[in-house]
Amino acid sequence: MATVYYTATTLDGYLATTDHSLDWLFAVEHGPDVESAMDDFYASVGPLAMGSSTYRWLLEHERLVDHPEKWSEFYGNRPTWVFTHRELPVVPGADVRFTQDPVATVHAEMLAAADGKDVWLMGGGDLVGQFADAGLLDRVVATIAPVTLGAGAPLLPRDLRSDRLTLVDVVRAGQFVTLTYDVA
């Protein structure tokens, strides 16, 4: 079981625009290789965690409160922890758990719910940074898109040096390159 930060990023290292949009990602052609890699990853993970900006963007972009069936299509019945200090709507039928607890406390809950599968840290970068600061991040899988934004939400706003990161895989799929690093 590993705790994995699996995300897409721009060539210049941003997850989202300054207004938290991911539209740049969906403008890049996704071929069958990309979809296959995502399916393989989804099969390997159990619970997931995300920050409130990511959750809010998903709610708004996919209109999930009005179309909760999309949540099931994307994430199945995986328990999802959303780290937030805000009041946010719950997607009907989804196992969404809002928390303000420290990442170490929530991580223990996620491992208990993982049933032998990996834990997926979906984002954002600062939330994942909190897991890294607590020594709870095992792997970073960054899929790089052929896009530059110049500004936005950074991939991982922490100082992780090469003595903590070991490159274990590089995969090309269409316009994307996926880099996998183990984190010590």
C-alpha positions as CSV (number, residue, x, y, z in Angstrom):
1,M,0.0,0.0,0.0
2,A,1.4,3.4,-1.0
3,T,0.2,7.0,-0.7
4,V,0.4,8.4,-4.2
5,Y,0.1,11.9,-5.5
6,Y,-1.2,11.3,-9.0
7,T,-1.9,14.4,-11.0
8,A,-1.6,16.3,-14.3
9,T,0.6,19.3,-14.5
10,T,1.6,21.9,-17.1
11,L,5.1,21.9,-18.6
12,D,5.9,24.9,-16.3
13,G,4.7,23.1,-13.2
14,Y,1.1,24.3,-12.5
15,L,-1.9,22.3,-11.6
16,A,-4.5,24.9,-12.3
17,T,-4.8,28.5,-13.4
18,T,-4.9,31.4,-11.0
19,D,-8.7,31.1,-10.9
20,H,-8.4,27.3,-10.1
21,S,-9.5,26.1,-13.6
22,L,-8.4,22.8,-15.1
23,D,-9.8,23.6,-18.5
24,W,-6.3,23.8,-20.0
25,L,-6.0,20.0,-19.3
26,F,-9.1,19.0,-21.2
27,A,-8.1,21.1,-24.2
28,V,-5.2,18.7,-24.8
29,E,-6.1,15.6,-26.9
30,H,-6.4,12.5,-24.8
31,G,-5.8,9.4,-26.8
32,P,-6.5,5.8,-25.8
33,D,-3.1,5.4,-24.2
34,V,-3.9,8.2,-21.7
35,E,-7.3,6.7,-20.9
36,S,-5.8,3.2,-20.5
37,A,-3.1,4.6,-18.1
38,M,-5.8,6.3,-16.0
39,D,-8.0,3.2,-15.9
40,D,-5.0,1.2,-14.7
41,F,-4.3,3.7,-12.0
42,Y,-8.0,3.9,-10.9
43,A,-8.0,0.1,-10.5
44,S,-5.0,0.4,-8.1
45,V,-6.4,3.0,-5.7
46,G,-9.0,3.0,-2.9
47,P,-9.6,6.1,-0.9
48,L,-8.7,9.6,-2.1
49,A,-8.1,13.0,-0.6
50,M,-8.4,16.5,-2.1
51,G,-8.5,20.1,-1.1
52,S,-11.6,22.3,-1.2
53,S,-10.6,24.1,-4.3
54,T,-10.3,20.9,-6.3
55,Y,-13.6,19.7,-4.9
56,R,-15.3,23.0,-5.7
57,W,-14.0,22.9,-9.2
58,L,-15.3,19.4,-9.7
59,L,-18.7,20.4,-8.4
60,E,-19.0,23.4,-10.6
61,H,-17.3,22.0,-13.8
62,E,-19.2,18.7,-13.8
63,R,-22.3,20.0,-12.1
64,L,-22.1,17.1,-9.7
65,V,-24.8,18.1,-7.4
66,D,-27.3,18.0,-10.3
67,H,-25.6,15.0,-11.9
68,P,-24.3,12.8,-9.1
69,E,-24.0,9.8,-11.5
70,K,-20.9,11.5,-12.9
71,W,-19.2,11.1,-9.5
72,S,-19.8,7.4,-9.6
73,E,-18.5,7.3,-13.2
74,F,-15.3,9.1,-12.2
75,Y,-14.6,7.8,-8.7
76,G,-16.9,4.9,-8.0
77,N,-17.7,4.3,-4.4
78,R,-14.3,5.3,-3.1
79,P,-14.3,7.1,0.2
80,T,-13.2,10.7,-0.3
81,W,-11.8,13.1,2.2
82,V,-12.1,16.8,1.4
83,F,-9.9,19.0,3.5
84,T,-11.8,22.3,4.0
85,H,-12.8,25.0,6.4
86,R,-15.7,25.9,4.2
87,E,-19.3,24.7,4.0
88,L,-19.6,22.7,0.8
89,P,-22.4,20.6,-0.7
90,V,-22.2,16.9,-0.7
91,V,-22.6,15.0,-4.0
92,P,-25.7,12.9,-3.5
93,G,-24.8,9.3,-3.0
94,A,-21.0,9.9,-2.8
95,D,-19.0,8.9,0.2
96,V,-17.5,12.4,0.8
97,R,-16.1,13.2,4.2
98,F,-15.2,16.8,5.1
99,T,-12.4,17.3,7.5
100,Q,-10.3,19.9,9.2
101,D,-8.2,17.3,11.0
102,P,-4.4,17.1,10.6
103,V,-3.3,15.0,7.6
104,A,-1.7,12.4,9.8
105,T,-5.0,11.7,11.5
106,V,-6.9,11.5,8.2
107,H,-4.1,9.4,6.7
108,A,-4.6,6.7,9.3
109,E,-8.4,6.7,8.5
110,M,-7.6,6.4,4.8
111,L,-5.3,3.5,5.3
112,A,-7.9,1.7,7.4
113,A,-10.4,2.2,4.5
114,A,-7.9,1.3,1.8
115,D,-8.5,-2.5,1.8
116,G,-5.0,-3.2,0.5
117,K,-5.2,-0.6,-2.2
118,D,-3.1,2.6,-2.6
119,V,-4.3,6.0,-1.2
120,W,-4.7,8.7,-3.9
121,L,-3.8,12.2,-3.1
122,M,-5.6,14.1,-5.8
123,G,-4.5,17.6,-5.0
124,G,-4.0,20.4,-4.6
125,G,-0.3,20.8,-4.3
126,D,-0.3,22.4,-0.9
127,L,-2.4,19.6,0.6
128,V,0.0,17.1,-0.8
129,G,2.8,19.2,0.6
130,Q,1.3,18.7,4.1
131,F,1.4,14.9,3.5
132,A,5.0,15.2,2.4
133,D,5.9,17.4,5.5
134,A,4.4,14.6,7.7
135,G,6.4,11.9,5.9
136,L,3.3,10.3,4.5
137,L,3.9,10.7,0.8
138,D,5.3,7.6,-0.9
139,R,5.1,8.4,-4.6
140,V,4.6,11.2,-7.0
141,V,3.1,10.5,-10.5
142,A,3.0,13.6,-12.5
143,T,1.6,13.6,-16.0
144,I,3.0,16.5,-17.9
145,A,0.8,18.2,-20.5
146,P,2.1,20.3,-23.4
147,V,0.8,23.5,-21.9
148,T,2.4,26.5,-20.1
149,L,0.3,28.8,-17.9
150,G,3.0,31.2,-16.5
151,A,1.2,31.3,-13.2
152,G,-1.3,29.4,-11.1
153,A,-1.4,26.7,-8.4
154,P,2.0,25.0,-8.3
155,L,2.5,21.2,-8.6
156,L,4.0,20.8,-5.1
157,P,5.0,23.9,-3.3
158,R,7.6,22.2,-1.1
159,D,11.4,21.8,-1.2
160,L,11.9,18.2,-2.1
161,R,15.4,17.6,-3.3
162,S,16.9,14.7,-5.4
163,D,18.0,12.9,-2.3
164,R,14.3,12.3,-1.5
165,L,13.1,11.6,-5.0
166,T,14.0,8.6,-7.1
167,L,12.8,8.4,-10.7
168,V,11.3,4.9,-11.2
169,D,9.4,5.3,-14.5
170,V,8.8,7.4,-17.6
171,V,5.9,6.8,-19.9
172,R,4.9,8.6,-23.1
173,A,1.2,8.6,-24.0
174,G,0.2,10.8,-26.9
175,Q,1.1,14.4,-26.1
176,F,1.7,13.5,-22.4
177,V,4.7,12.3,-20.5
178,T,4.2,10.6,-17.1
179,L,7.1,10.7,-14.6
180,T,6.9,8.5,-11.5
181,Y,9.1,9.2,-8.5
182,D,9.4,7.3,-5.2
183,V,9.7,9.7,-2.2
184,A,12.0,8.9,0.7
